[in-house]
């Protein structure tokens, strides 16, 4: 196979890899006429990672195969491979035995590097969970990320509660210090200094079919999720309640692409 694509921002492509590499090691990259996809369980089979980069996310996308193609890659090695990537467009060439990355920088320097495909013995790729979401919340990725980071590795759990006019994030599990952040329906969320360059502040949006949906999760995994916060000005959280997973989705700016994570809730010790 020889498949070529040009991603508009090499630094952002690196950030995508970085955001997934803490959870994933070897992955199947699914290449089709519609775009690039990763849908796989993490190394411990707890979190489902779902990345979608439609062909419209690329400046150029050349795919002539009739069927989709899978390329086995080590994300951790790929992260090391692409650490030099800058904001200029990044060319991806999928060759028969390797993938080649190349970039022409503004200073006239051209960089090229190839990474061989890996054989993946266990098939971890699968479809994403099909859930009838009862509540969907959209808020600033900055506030969401900041709340998680403020747990400072001393908390075990986070409780998320959705009501028709509010969204509550409660950090729990420490003997001395716990707390919560409550976003109200009219809250305009963003950074304290205003929107980041190229981003807009995010009006809190809540759509719910229930008066109260509350679920408890291991905060350890949310610390991994917020690594994707810098990729998007907003985060979308979809919940059903009970024993159904949550979907934490970061829409990629200026495209229909996204990076999403699915995580099952914890069973409360009070249950």
N, C-alpha and C positions, 0 to 999 in steps of 0.2 A: 504494500500500500504506500502511496505517496499522497499525503493530504496536507494542504497548506492553509494557514490562517494567520491573520495579523490582529493582535489585540491592541487597542489604542493606547494603553498605559502599562508599561512593564512593571512599574512599582505596584500598581493595584493588583496585577496578576500575582506578584510575589506575596502581597498581603493576603490574597485568597488562599494560597498554599500554606502560608504561615498560620492562618486561622484554623485550618483543618489538621495541621500536622501534629498538634498535641493529642488529638484523638485517633488519628489514622496513621498507619504505616504504609503497607502495600495496598494499592487500590487498582480497580479496573476503571480506566477512563473510557466512557462510552462515546464514540464519535459517530454522528449521523448527519444526514443532509440538513437537519434542523438545528444542530448545535452540539455542544459538549455537555456531558452529564456525568456526575458521580452520585450514586445512590447506594450507600453501603453502611454496614454496621461498624462501630468502633472496635478497637482491638479486644475489648472485654464483652462485646455483644450487648451493650447497654444503651448506647446512643446511636440513632440512625442519622447519618449526615447526608444531606441532599443538596447538591450544587447543580445549578442549571445556568448555562451560558448559551443563550440562543444565538443563532448565526448573525442576527442584527447587532449583537454586542461587539462584533468584530468589524474592523475597517475592510478586511477582505476575508472571504471564506470560500475555499475551493474544495468541494467534496463531490466526487463523481461516482462513488460506489453506490450500488443499488441497495445494499444492506448495511446495517450499522456495523461498526468495527470496534473491537475492544483492545486497549493498550494497557498492559500491566506496568505500573510505575511505583517506585518508592517515593512517597511524599517527603519523607525526612531527607532523603538524598536530593530530591528536587528542590527543597528549601535551601540547602547548601549550594546547589547549582545556580540558583537564581538570585543569590544575595546581592549580586552586582547590578541587578536590573534598575533602570532609572525610569523617569516618566515618559520617555519616548516610546513609540510603538514597538511591540515585541513580536517578532515573526516566529511562528511555530511550524515546523515541518515534520510530519509523521512519516518516517521512513520504514522500510521492511523490518529492521531490527532495532531501531532507536528513534528517539525524537530529538530534533535539533532546534535549539533556541538561538536566535540572532537578533542583534539590535544595533542600529546606527545612531550614535549619540551626536548631540549638537556640536561637539568639539571635533567631529570628524573621525572619531574612533569607532570601529566596527568590532563587536564582540560576538563570538560564536562558541557554542558548547553543545556537545551531544551527550545524552544519557540513554543507556541501553534499557530495553524493556526487561521486566522481571517476570518469572513464572510464578503465578499465584496458585498454590495447591488447593486452598480452601476457597470456595466461592462465597464471598460475603455480600456480594451485590444482590439487591432484591428490591422489590417495590416498596414505596413508602406506605406507612399506615393509612388506611382509609377510615376516617373518623367523621362523624356528624358533629361538627363544631357547634357548640351552644353559645359560645362567647368569643369575640375577637376584639383585641385591644391594639391600638396603634399609638405609640408615644415616641418621644425623643430617645434615640439610642444613647445619647450622652447621659441623660438622667438614669436610664436603665443600667448602663455600664457603671456609672458612678456609685449607684446603690450597691451593686454586687461587689465592687472593689472595696467599698467601705467596710465590708465584713472582715477584711484583714486576716483571713485564714483562721479566725477564732470561732466561727459559727459553723454549725453542721447543716442547717436547713434554711430554706426560704419558703414562706407561705404566701401564695398569690391569691388574692380575692378580687373578683370582678362583681361589681354592682352596676345598676343602670347608669349611675352618675359618678362613679369613682372606681379607681384601680389602686389596690393596696399591695405593697411589697413589704412583708414583715420578716426581718432577719432574726432567727431564733437559734437556740442550742448552746448559748454560753451562760455560765453560772452567774456572771456579773454584769455584762453589758449586752443588751438586746435593743431593738428599735424597729421603727417602720417608717416608710415613706408613703404618703397618700396623695395621689393625683386626682383632682376633681375634673369634672367634665369640661369646665370652661378654662382649664389650665392650658396655657400655651407653653409648651416645653421646649427648651433649647439650652444652649450654654449660657452661663451668667453674663458673658460679654455680648450675647447675641449670636446669630447664626455663624457657623464657620464659613470661610470663603467658598462660594459656589453652592452653599446649602441654605435651606430655609428652616425657620423654627417650625415645630411640629405641633399642631393643635391636637390635644388628646381626643381620640375617637374611640367610642365604645359601642359595640353592637352585641346585645345579649338577649337570649330568649328566656333567661331565668333571672330571678331577683338576686340571687347570691350563688356564685360558684367559687369554691375555695379548694385549693389543692396544696399539698406539701411536697417539696422536692429537695433532693440533695443539692446543696449549694455548690459543691465541688464541681459539678458539671457546668453550672452557670458561669463559673469563673473561666472555663474554656470557651463558652459561647460568646462572651463579651469581647473576646479577641477579634471578633468580626465587626465590632461596633464602628470602627473607623472606616469601614467600607460603605456605610449607609448613614443617612441623617435620621433614620427612623427604624424602629423595630416593631414587628407585628407578632403578637402572641395569640394563639388560638387554643381554646380550652373546651373540654366537654365535661370535666369533672369525673368523680368516681375513680375507677382504675384506668381510665383512658389516658394516653400520653398527651403532653403539651407539645405544641409546635412553636418554636422560636425562630422567626424568619427575618432576615436582613435583606430587604430589596436592594439590588445594586443600582446605584444612581445612574440615571440617563439610559436605562435599558429595562427590559422585562426579565432580566436575570435575577437570581437570588441565591443566597446561601441560608439553608434552614437546618434546624436540629430538632429531633424528636426525642423526648425523654419521658419515661413512665414515672408516675408519682411514687413517693415513699409511703409506706404504711405507718401511720402515726402510732406511737406507743400507747396513746390514749384510746385507740380503737379496740 
